[in-house]
Amino acid sequence: MANPEVAQQRLFAWMIDLLMVLGLGILLGGLGWLTGTAYWLLRDCWFDGQSVGKRLMALKVVVGASGTRCTFRDSTIRNLLW
């Protein structure tokens, strides 16, 4: 079972990223929603596997046991499944 502290960090990171998407949509209108959607799908492949929320919570996305960097494709598939 996952560490409750890490689960809480992941939840907070997700909420920060969600607030960013909602903020972009509200501030920029239609273009903001498009930008926010792109951010949501690709957030794990930018900034060395850290979205803004993950960076603030000191988390990082890696792919597989080898710990390789999350690619655009990996990030899109990962976040579409959410």
Biopython code that builds the backbone (N, CA, C, O; Angstrom):
import numpy as np
from Bio.PDB.StructureBuilder import StructureBuilder

atoms = [
    (1, "MET", "N", (0.833, -1.170, 0.000)),
    (1, "MET", "CA", (0.000, 0.000, 0.000)),
    (1, "MET", "C", (0.887, 1.247, 0.000)),
    (1, "MET", "O", (1.963, 1.248, 0.599)),
    (2, "ALA", "N", (0.438, 2.295, -0.665)),
    (2, "ALA", "CA", (1.219, 3.517, -0.810)),
    (2, "ALA", "C", (1.337, 4.251, 0.519)),
    (2, "ALA", "O", (0.472, 4.153, 1.390)),
    (3, "ASN", "N", (2.419, 4.978, 0.643)),
    (3, "ASN", "CA", (2.675, 5.804, 1.809)),
    (3, "ASN", "C", (1.616, 6.922, 1.858)),
    (3, "ASN", "O", (1.457, 7.643, 0.873)),
    (4, "PRO", "N", (0.888, 7.084, 2.980)),
    (4, "PRO", "CA", (-0.156, 8.115, 3.052)),
    (4, "PRO", "C", (0.389, 9.529, 2.840)),
    (4, "PRO", "O", (-0.302, 10.378, 2.278)),
    (5, "GLU", "N", (1.607, 9.783, 3.280)),
    (5, "GLU", "CA", (2.197, 11.109, 3.093)),
    (5, "GLU", "C", (2.425, 11.410, 1.612)),
    (5, "GLU", "O", (2.176, 12.526, 1.156)),
    (6, "VAL", "N", (2.898, 10.413, 0.866)),
    (6, "VAL", "CA", (3.113, 10.585, -0.570)),
    (6, "VAL", "C", (1.770, 10.733, -1.286)),
    (6, "VAL", "O", (1.640, 11.532, -2.214)),
    (7, "ALA", "N", (0.777, 9.963, -0.851)),
    (7, "ALA", "CA", (-0.557, 10.082, -1.452)),
    (7, "ALA", "C", (-1.113, 11.486, -1.241)),
    (7, "ALA", "O", (-1.749, 12.041, -2.136)),
    (8, "GLN", "N", (-0.880, 12.058, -0.079)),
    (8, "GLN", "CA", (-1.338, 13.413, 0.207)),
    (8, "GLN", "C", (-0.582, 14.423, -0.668)),
    (8, "GLN", "O", (-1.186, 15.363, -1.183)),
    (9, "GLN", "N", (0.717, 14.238, -0.838)),
    (9, "GLN", "CA", (1.502, 15.121, -1.704)),
    (9, "GLN", "C", (0.997, 15.055, -3.138)),
    (9, "GLN", "O", (0.887, 16.078, -3.813)),
    (10, "ARG", "N", (0.691, 13.845, -3.600)),
    (10, "ARG", "CA", (0.180, 13.682, -4.964)),
    (10, "ARG", "C", (-1.164, 14.376, -5.138)),
    (10, "ARG", "O", (-1.408, 15.004, -6.168)),
    (11, "LEU", "N", (-2.036, 14.270, -4.143)),
    (11, "LEU", "CA", (-3.335, 14.936, -4.197)),
    (11, "LEU", "C", (-3.163, 16.457, -4.257)),
    (11, "LEU", "O", (-3.820, 17.124, -5.057)),
    (12, "PHE", "N", (-2.289, 17.003, -3.420)),
    (12, "PHE", "CA", (-2.049, 18.449, -3.433)),
    (12, "PHE", "C", (-1.457, 18.897, -4.766)),
    (12, "PHE", "O", (-1.830, 19.948, -5.287)),
    (13, "ALA", "N", (-0.540, 18.111, -5.322)),
    (13, "ALA", "CA", (0.055, 18.443, -6.626)),
    (13, "ALA", "C", (-1.022, 18.459, -7.702)),
    (13, "ALA", "O", (-1.043, 19.351, -8.550)),
    (14, "TRP", "N", (-1.913, 17.479, -7.670)),
    (14, "TRP", "CA", (-3.011, 17.409, -8.637)),
    (14, "TRP", "C", (-3.926, 18.622, -8.500)),
    (14, "TRP", "O", (-4.358, 19.193, -9.502)),
    (15, "MET", "N", (-4.220, 19.015, -7.265)),
    (15, "MET", "CA", (-5.095, 20.162, -7.033)),
    (15, "MET", "C", (-4.442, 21.465, -7.511)),
    (15, "MET", "O", (-5.124, 22.327, -8.066)),
    (16, "ILE", "N", (-3.153, 21.613, -7.305)),
    (16, "ILE", "CA", (-2.440, 22.800, -7.791)),
    (16, "ILE", "C", (-2.509, 22.856, -9.314)),
    (16, "ILE", "O", (-2.779, 23.912, -9.886)),
    (17, "ASP", "N", (-2.269, 21.732, -9.966)),
    (17, "ASP", "CA", (-2.331, 21.695, -11.428)),
    (17, "ASP", "C", (-3.752, 21.981, -11.926)),
    (17, "ASP", "O", (-3.927, 22.669, -12.932)),
    (18, "LEU", "N", (-4.749, 21.464, -11.240)),
    (18, "LEU", "CA", (-6.132, 21.738, -11.611)),
    (18, "LEU", "C", (-6.451, 23.230, -11.471)),
    (18, "LEU", "O", (-7.113, 23.809, -12.333)),
    (19, "LEU", "N", (-5.987, 23.838, -10.404)),
    (19, "LEU", "CA", (-6.191, 25.276, -10.219)),
    (19, "LEU", "C", (-5.515, 26.084, -11.324)),
    (19, "LEU", "O", (-6.040, 27.109, -11.758)),
    (20, "MET", "N", (-4.362, 25.627, -11.773)),
    (20, "MET", "CA", (-3.681, 26.310, -12.877)),
    (20, "MET", "C", (-4.520, 26.243, -14.151)),
    (20, "MET", "O", (-4.670, 27.246, -14.849)),
    (21, "VAL", "N", (-5.062, 25.077, -14.454)),
    (21, "VAL", "CA", (-5.891, 24.916, -15.656)),
    (21, "VAL", "C", (-7.144, 25.779, -15.552)),
    (21, "VAL", "O", (-7.503, 26.466, -16.508)),
    (22, "LEU", "N", (-7.806, 25.749, -14.409)),
    (22, "LEU", "CA", (-9.005, 26.559, -14.221)),
    (22, "LEU", "C", (-8.672, 28.047, -14.301)),
    (22, "LEU", "O", (-9.424, 28.820, -14.895)),
    (23, "GLY", "N", (-7.559, 28.448, -13.711)),
    (23, "GLY", "CA", (-7.132, 29.844, -13.766)),
    (23, "GLY", "C", (-6.854, 30.303, -15.185)),
    (23, "GLY", "O", (-7.246, 31.404, -15.573)),
    (24, "LEU", "N", (-6.175, 29.463, -15.964)),
    (24, "LEU", "CA", (-5.916, 29.803, -17.367)),
    (24, "LEU", "C", (-7.225, 29.963, -18.132)),
    (24, "LEU", "O", (-7.379, 30.889, -18.928)),
    (25, "GLY", "N", (-8.163, 29.057, -17.887)),
    (25, "GLY", "CA", (-9.452, 29.122, -18.572)),
    (25, "GLY", "C", (-10.222, 30.383, -18.229)),
    (25, "GLY", "O", (-10.839, 31.000, -19.098)),
    (26, "ILE", "N", (-10.185, 30.760, -16.969)),
    (26, "ILE", "CA", (-10.920, 31.955, -16.534)),
    (26, "ILE", "C", (-10.237, 33.224, -17.042)),
    (26, "ILE", "O", (-10.907, 34.129, -17.539)),
    (27, "LEU", "N", (-8.930, 33.297, -16.923)),
    (27, "LEU", "CA", (-8.201, 34.509, -17.305)),
    (27, "LEU", "C", (-8.142, 34.738, -18.810)),
    (27, "LEU", "O", (-8.233, 35.874, -19.274)),
    (28, "LEU", "N", (-7.992, 33.661, -19.567)),
    (28, "LEU", "CA", (-7.771, 33.805, -21.002)),
    (28, "LEU", "C", (-8.947, 33.357, -21.867)),
    (28, "LEU", "O", (-8.858, 33.423, -23.093)),
    (29, "GLY", "N", (-10.027, 32.912, -21.274)),
    (29, "GLY", "CA", (-11.192, 32.487, -22.051)),
    (29, "GLY", "C", (-10.916, 31.237, -22.860)),
    (29, "GLY", "O", (-10.283, 30.302, -22.371)),
    (30, "GLY", "N", (-11.393, 31.217, -24.108)),
    (30, "GLY", "CA", (-11.260, 30.048, -24.980)),
    (30, "GLY", "C", (-9.823, 29.620, -25.190)),
    (30, "GLY", "O", (-9.511, 28.430, -25.145)),
    (31, "LEU", "N", (-8.950, 30.580, -25.419)),
    (31, "LEU", "CA", (-7.530, 30.256, -25.601)),
    (31, "LEU", "C", (-6.945, 29.675, -24.315)),
    (31, "LEU", "O", (-6.076, 28.804, -24.355)),
    (32, "GLY", "N", (-7.429, 30.166, -23.178)),
    (32, "GLY", "CA", (-6.969, 29.655, -21.890)),
    (32, "GLY", "C", (-7.348, 28.204, -21.677)),
    (32, "GLY", "O", (-6.563, 27.423, -21.139)),
    (33, "TRP", "N", (-8.566, 27.837, -22.104)),
    (33, "TRP", "CA", (-8.986, 26.436, -21.970)),
    (33, "TRP", "C", (-8.160, 25.531, -22.876)),
    (33, "TRP", "O", (-7.827, 24.407, -22.500)),
    (34, "LEU", "N", (-7.832, 26.017, -24.060)),
    (34, "LEU", "CA", (-6.978, 25.253, -24.966)),
    (34, "LEU", "C", (-5.583, 25.092, -24.368)),
    (34, "LEU", "O", (-5.013, 24.001, -24.382)),
    (35, "THR", "N", (-5.047, 26.175, -23.851)),
    (35, "THR", "CA", (-3.728, 26.138, -23.218)),
    (35, "THR", "C", (-3.751, 25.247, -21.983)),
    (35, "THR", "O", (-2.827, 24.470, -21.747)),
    (36, "GLY", "N", (-4.821, 25.370, -21.195)),
    (36, "GLY", "CA", (-4.956, 24.551, -19.997)),
    (36, "GLY", "C", (-5.039, 23.066, -20.312)),
    (36, "GLY", "O", (-4.452, 22.245, -19.608)),
    (37, "THR", "N", (-5.765, 22.721, -21.365)),
    (37, "THR", "CA", (-5.865, 21.319, -21.786)),
    (37, "THR", "C", (-4.511, 20.787, -22.230)),
    (37, "THR", "O", (-4.134, 19.668, -21.882)),
    (38, "ALA", "N", (-3.781, 21.587, -22.996)),
    (38, "ALA", "CA", (-2.433, 21.180, -23.425)),
    (38, "ALA", "C", (-1.536, 20.996, -22.206)),
    (38, "ALA", "O", (-0.779, 20.028, -22.133)),
    (39, "TYR", "N", (-1.615, 21.917, -21.254)),
    (39, "TYR", "CA", (-0.825, 21.792, -20.025)),
    (39, "TYR", "C", (-1.174, 20.497, -19.302)),
    (39, "TYR", "O", (-0.282, 19.770, -18.864)),
    (40, "TRP", "N", (-2.477, 20.204, -19.175)),
    (40, "TRP", "CA", (-2.911, 19.014, -18.446)),
    (40, "TRP", "C", (-2.373, 17.735, -19.095)),
    (40, "TRP", "O", (-1.934, 16.820, -18.399)),
    (41, "LEU", "N", (-2.408, 17.677, -20.418)),
    (41, "LEU", "CA", (-1.955, 16.471, -21.114)),
    (41, "LEU", "C", (-0.437, 16.325, -21.096)),
    (41, "LEU", "O", (0.081, 15.210, -21.036)),
    (42, "LEU", "N", (0.271, 17.441, -21.147)),
    (42, "LEU", "CA", (1.723, 17.388, -21.292)),
    (42, "LEU", "C", (2.490, 17.781, -20.026)),
    (42, "LEU", "O", (3.713, 17.913, -20.061)),
    (43, "ARG", "N", (1.794, 17.963, -18.930)),
    (43, "ARG", "CA", (2.416, 18.497, -17.717)),
    (43, "ARG", "C", (3.528, 17.633, -17.151)),
    (43, "ARG", "O", (4.394, 18.150, -16.446)),
    (44, "ASP", "N", (3.538, 16.349, -17.428)),
    (44, "ASP", "CA", (4.534, 15.464, -16.834)),
    (44, "ASP", "C", (5.803, 15.310, -17.667)),
    (44, "ASP", "O", (6.777, 14.723, -17.196)),
    (45, "CYS", "N", (5.811, 15.819, -18.879)),
    (45, "CYS", "CA", (7.020, 15.684, -19.698)),
    (45, "CYS", "C", (7.843, 16.970, -19.721)),
    (45, "CYS", "O", (8.998, 16.955, -20.147)),
    (46, "TRP", "N", (7.269, 18.063, -19.275)),
    (46, "TRP", "CA", (8.013, 19.323, -19.205)),
    (46, "TRP", "C", (8.757, 19.412, -17.881)),
    (46, "TRP", "O", (8.428, 18.713, -16.923)),
    (47, "PHE", "N", (9.734, 20.254, -17.840)),
    (47, "PHE", "CA", (10.449, 20.558, -16.594)),
    (47, "PHE", "C", (10.983, 19.303, -15.918)),
    (47, "PHE", "O", (10.903, 19.156, -14.699)),
    (48, "ASP", "N", (11.527, 18.400, -16.726)),
    (48, "ASP", "CA", (12.166, 17.184, -16.214)),
    (48, "ASP", "C", (11.224, 16.331, -15.364)),
    (48, "ASP", "O", (11.604, 15.843, -14.299)),
    (49, "GLY", "N", (9.984, 16.158, -15.850)),
    (49, "GLY", "CA", (9.035, 15.275, -15.174)),
    (49, "GLY", "C", (8.275, 15.911, -14.035)),
    (49, "GLY", "O", (7.653, 15.209, -13.237)),
    (50, "GLN", "N", (8.315, 17.228, -13.943)),
    (50, "GLN", "CA", (7.629, 17.901, -12.848)),
    (50, "GLN", "C", (6.700, 18.989, -13.369)),
    (50, "GLN", "O", (7.152, 19.966, -13.966)),
    (51, "SER", "N", (5.414, 18.818, -13.144)),
    (51, "SER", "CA", (4.472, 19.903, -13.398)),
    (51, "SER", "C", (4.679, 20.931, -12.293)),
    (51, "SER", "O", (5.467, 20.703, -11.376)),
    (52, "VAL", "N", (3.994, 22.039, -12.370)),
    (52, "VAL", "CA", (4.118, 23.055, -11.325)),
    (52, "VAL", "C", (3.722, 22.460, -9.968)),
    (52, "VAL", "O", (4.414, 22.658, -8.970)),
    (53, "GLY", "N", (2.608, 21.735, -9.943)),
    (53, "GLY", "CA", (2.163, 21.111, -8.694)),
    (53, "GLY", "C", (3.152, 20.095, -8.158)),
    (53, "GLY", "O", (3.433, 20.067, -6.959)),
    (54, "LYS", "N", (3.676, 19.268, -9.031)),
    (54, "LYS", "CA", (4.647, 18.257, -8.599)),
    (54, "LYS", "C", (5.937, 18.914, -8.103)),
    (54, "LYS", "O", (6.539, 18.447, -7.137)),
    (55, "ARG", "N", (6.357, 19.989, -8.757)),
    (55, "ARG", "CA", (7.568, 20.683, -8.323)),
    (55, "ARG", "C", (7.373, 21.265, -6.924)),
    (55, "ARG", "O", (8.258, 21.168, -6.075)),
    (56, "LEU", "N", (6.208, 21.870, -6.691)),
    (56, "LEU", "CA", (5.939, 22.440, -5.369)),
    (56, "LEU", "C", (5.843, 21.369, -4.282)),
    (56, "LEU", "O", (6.150, 21.632, -3.120)),
    (57, "MET", "N", (5.416, 20.164, -4.661)),
    (57, "MET", "CA", (5.282, 19.067, -3.700)),
    (57, "MET", "C", (6.497, 18.131, -3.710)),
    (57, "MET", "O", (6.492, 17.095, -3.045)),
    (58, "ALA", "N", (7.528, 18.497, -4.462)),
    (58, "ALA", "CA", (8.782, 17.725, -4.541)),
    (58, "ALA", "C", (8.549, 16.306, -5.062)),
    (58, "ALA", "O", (9.107, 15.345, -4.533)),
    (59, "LEU", "N", (7.722, 16.185, -6.103)),
    (59, "LEU", "CA", (7.464, 14.906, -6.755)),
    (59, "LEU", "C", (7.978, 14.964, -8.189)),
    (59, "LEU", "O", (8.181, 16.045, -8.740)),
    (60, "LYS", "N", (8.188, 13.791, -8.788)),
    (60, "LYS", "CA", (8.685, 13.726, -10.160)),
    (60, "LYS", "C", (8.142, 12.469, -10.823)),
    (60, "LYS", "O", (8.043, 11.420, -10.186)),
    (61, "VAL", "N", (7.790, 12.574, -12.106)),
    (61, "VAL", "CA", (7.295, 11.431, -12.863)),
    (61, "VAL", "C", (8.465, 10.770, -13.582)),
    (61, "VAL", "O", (9.236, 11.433, -14.276)),
    (62, "VAL", "N", (8.588, 9.467, -13.410)),
    (62, "VAL", "CA", (9.553, 8.668, -14.161)),
    (62, "VAL", "C", (8.791, 7.499, -14.771)),
    (62, "VAL", "O", (7.720, 7.123, -14.294)),
    (63, "VAL", "N", (9.354, 6.937, -15.823)),
    (63, "VAL", "CA", (8.690, 5.847, -16.534)),
    (63, "VAL", "C", (9.435, 4.546, -16.267)),
    (63, "VAL", "O", (10.626, 4.425, -16.552)),
    (64, "GLY", "N", (8.722, 3.588, -15.720)),
    (64, "GLY", "CA", (9.273, 2.260, -15.498)),
    (64, "GLY", "C", (10.299, 2.210, -14.380)),
    (64, "GLY", "O", (10.618, 3.221, -13.754)),
    (65, "ALA", "N", (10.803, 1.016, -14.146)),
    (65, "ALA", "CA", (11.770, 0.793, -13.071)),
    (65, "ALA", "C", (13.112, 1.453, -13.360)),
    (65, "ALA", "O", (13.884, 1.731, -12.443)),
    (66, "SER", "N", (13.390, 1.703, -14.651)),
    (66, "SER", "CA", (14.674, 2.307, -15.012)),
    (66, "SER", "C", (14.725, 3.792, -14.662)),
    (66, "SER", "O", (15.803, 4.383, -14.607)),
    (67, "GLY", "N", (13.558, 4.396, -14.427)),
    (67, "GLY", "CA", (13.507, 5.801, -14.043)),
    (67, "GLY", "C", (13.798, 6.764, -15.170)),
    (67, "GLY", "O", (14.322, 7.853, -14.937)),
    (68, "THR", "N", (13.459, 6.370, -16.414)),
    (68, "THR", "CA", (13.702, 7.255, -17.551)),
    (68, "THR", "C", (12.725, 8.419, -17.548)),
    (68, "THR", "O", (11.667, 8.363, -16.923)),
    (69, "ARG", "N", (13.095, 9.457, -18.248)),
    (69, "ARG", "CA", (12.298, 10.684, -18.329)),
    (69, "ARG", "C", (10.980, 10.420, -19.046)),
    (69, "ARG", "O", (10.934, 9.645, -20.001)),
    (70, "CYS", "N", (9.926, 11.052, -18.594)),
    (70, "CYS", "CA", (8.596, 10.945, -19.199)),
    (70, "CYS", "C", (8.584, 11.739, -20.506)),
    (70, "CYS", "O", (8.902, 12.928, -20.506)),
    (71, "THR", "N", (8.222, 11.100, -21.616)),
    (71, "THR", "CA", (8.200, 11.753, -22.926)),
    (71, "THR", "C", (6.830, 12.389, -23.175)),
    (71, "THR", "O", (5.897, 12.191, -22.396)),
    (72, "PHE", "N", (6.714, 13.163, -24.276)),
    (72, "PHE", "CA", (5.428, 13.744, -24.664)),
    (72, "PHE", "C", (4.373, 12.650, -24.797)),
    (72, "PHE", "O", (3.250, 12.795, -24.313)),
    (73, "ARG", "N", (4.740, 11.565, -25.451)),
    (73, "ARG", "CA", (3.804, 10.454, -25.661)),
    (73, "ARG", "C", (3.393, 9.833, -24.330)),
    (73, "ARG", "O", (2.206, 9.615, -24.086)),
    (74, "ASP", "N", (4.372, 9.547, -23.468)),
    (74, "ASP", "CA", (4.082, 8.966, -22.151)),
    (74, "ASP", "C", (3.139, 9.863, -21.352)),
    (74, "ASP", "O", (2.177, 9.389, -20.747)),
    (75, "SER", "N", (3.429, 11.159, -21.358)),
    (75, "SER", "CA", (2.633, 12.113, -20.597)),
    (75, "SER", "C", (1.202, 12.180, -21.118)),
    (75, "SER", "O", (0.254, 12.175, -20.333)),
    (76, "THR", "N", (1.042, 12.242, -22.436)),
    (76, "THR", "CA", (-0.294, 12.322, -23.015)),
    (76, "THR", "C", (-1.110, 11.078, -22.689)),
    (76, "THR", "O", (-2.266, 11.189, -22.281)),
    (77, "ILE", "N", (-0.527, 9.901, -22.862)),
    (77, "ILE", "CA", (-1.242, 8.663, -22.564)),
    (77, "ILE", "C", (-1.576, 8.597, -21.078)),
    (77, "ILE", "O", (-2.698, 8.255, -20.706)),
    (78, "ARG", "N", (-0.623, 8.918, -20.243)),
    (78, "ARG", "CA", (-0.800, 8.886, -18.795)),
    (78, "ARG", "C", (-1.943, 9.799, -18.360)),
    (78, "ARG", "O", (-2.766, 9.414, -17.529)),
    (79, "ASN", "N", (-1.995, 10.986, -18.910)),
    (79, "ASN", "CA", (-2.997, 11.958, -18.469)),
    (79, "ASN", "C", (-4.347, 11.806, -19.177)),
    (79, "ASN", "O", (-5.367, 12.249, -18.649)),
    (80, "LEU", "N", (-4.368, 11.193, -20.353)),
    (80, "LEU", "CA", (-5.655, 10.876, -20.991)),
    (80, "LEU", "C", (-6.386, 9.797, -20.207)),
    (80, "LEU", "O", (-7.615, 9.798, -20.147)),
    (81, "LEU", "N", (-5.647, 8.884, -19.612)),
    (81, "LEU", "CA", (-6.252, 7.794, -18.851)),
    (81, "LEU", "C", (-6.844, 8.288, -17.546)),
    (81, "LEU", "O", (-7.680, 7.601, -16.959)),
    (82, "TRP", "N", (-6.441, 9.451, -17.075)),
    (82, "TRP", "CA", (-7.020, 10.032, -15.854)),
    (82, "TRP", "C", (-8.446, 10.357, -16.121)),
    (82, "TRP", "O", (-9.141, 10.858, -15.237)),
]
sb = StructureBuilder()
sb.init_structure("model")
sb.init_model(0)
sb.init_chain("A")
sb.init_seg("    ")
for serial, (resi, resn, name, xyz) in enumerate(atoms, 1):
    if name == "N":
        sb.init_residue(resn, " ", resi, " ")
    sb.init_atom(name, np.array(xyz, "f"), 0.0, 1.0, " ", f" {name:<3s}", serial, name[0])
structure = sb.get_structure()
